[in-house]
Each structure stands twice: as structure tokens, then as C-alpha cells.
Amino acid sequence: MQTYYGSKKVVAQFVKEMLLSFVSDSVSITITRQEKSEVYCVSIATDMSSEDIVEHLARIYSVALLNTSPPSIRDG
């Protein structure tokens, strides 16, 4: 499972592209908002063969792998 974070707008675009790129049953996506924050987390479970695609899309949409304390996020 990979977890990324970003602003609401960027996360929505990222997830939309993910849904267009994968067969619906080959990926599991969970979106949560960090408490009292504008930062949204996206947890993605895919098979190992899809990890490169997820990472590529993450770079395109400038979402970042979740660290213990995510930085302030600007709207992309």
C-alpha cells in the first residue's frame, strides 16, 4: 500500500486519473482528510505490476509520499 498527500484539488485530479488508468477491481483507493488541515491523504493498494504507474501519476500531479509530518500544501 502506498500513501500520498496533497491539496483537495490535486488529490481529486490524481484519483480521477488513477480511476481512468486502472480496471476498477485492480486498485483500492481510500481518501481521508488530515484532521483540521487542508491536506488530504490517498492510500492506494494495487498489485506490484502497477506500482510504477502509480508513482508516475504521483509525479505528474505533484502528490508526495506521506511522511510523518506532511508540509503545508499549496493548491496546484
FIKE-879194 format. One line per field, with one value per residue (C-alpha): residue in one letter; x, y, z. Coordinates in Angstrom, 1 decimal, always signed. Layout:
res A, ...;
px X, ...;
py Y, ...;
pz Z, ...;
//
This chain:
res M, Q, T, Y, Y, G, S, K, K, V, V, A, Q, F, V, K, E, M, L, L, S, F, V, S, D, S, V, S, I, T, I, T, R, Q, E, K, S, E, V, Y, C, V, S, I, A, T, D, M, S, S, E, D, I, V, E, H, L, A, R, I, Y, S, V, A, L, L, N, T, S, P, P, S, I, R, D, G;
px +0.0, +1.2, +0.0, +0.3, -0.8, -1.8, -4.4, -8.0, -7.9, -4.7, -5.8, -9.1, -7.3, -4.8, -7.6, -9.6, -6.6, -6.0, -9.6, -9.2, -5.9, -6.9, -9.6, -11.8, -11.2, -7.4, -6.9, -8.3, -8.3, -9.1, -9.1, -9.0, -8.5, -5.9, -7.7, -8.0, -6.0, -6.3, -4.1, -5.8, -4.3, -4.7, -4.0, -3.6, -3.4, -2.5, -0.7, +3.1, +2.9, +1.0, +3.3, +5.3, +2.1, +1.0, +4.4, +4.4, +0.9, +2.0, +4.9, +2.6, +0.1, +2.8, +1.4, +4.0, +4.6, +3.3, +5.9, +5.3, +4.6, +3.4, +4.4, +1.9, +0.2, -0.5, -3.4, -1.8;
py +0.0, +3.5, +6.7, +10.1, +13.5, +16.7, +19.5, +18.7, +19.8, +17.9, +14.7, +14.8, +15.1, +12.4, +9.9, +10.7, +9.8, +6.7, +5.5, +6.1, +4.3, +1.1, -1.5, -0.8, -4.1, -3.8, -0.9, +0.1, +3.8, +5.4, +9.2, +10.9, +14.4, +15.1, +16.4, +20.3, +20.5, +21.1, +18.1, +15.0, +11.5, +8.9, +5.3, +3.1, -0.6, -2.2, -5.2, -4.9, -4.6, -1.3, +0.5, +2.2, +3.6, +5.0, +6.6, +8.1, +9.6, +10.9, +12.8, +14.3, +15.5, +16.5, +14.4, +13.2, +10.0, +10.5, +11.4, +11.5, +15.3, +16.4, +20.0, +22.7, +22.1, +24.7, +24.3, +23.1;
pz +0.0, -0.9, +0.8, -0.8, +0.3, -1.4, -1.6, -2.2, -5.8, -6.6, -4.8, -6.8, -10.1, -9.1, -8.1, -11.2, -13.4, -11.3, -11.9, -15.6, -15.7, -13.9, -14.2, -11.1, -9.5, -9.8, -7.4, -4.0, -3.2, +0.2, +0.6, +4.1, +5.2, +7.8, +11.0, +11.0, +7.8, +4.1, +3.5, +2.0, +2.1, -0.6, +0.3, -2.8, -2.9, -6.2, -7.4, -7.7, -11.5, -11.2, -8.7, -11.4, -12.9, -9.5, -8.9, -12.4, -11.9, -8.4, -10.0, -12.7, -10.1, -7.6, -4.8, -2.4, -0.4, +3.1, +5.7, +9.4, +9.2, +5.8, +4.8, +4.0, +0.7, -1.9, -4.3, -7.6;
//
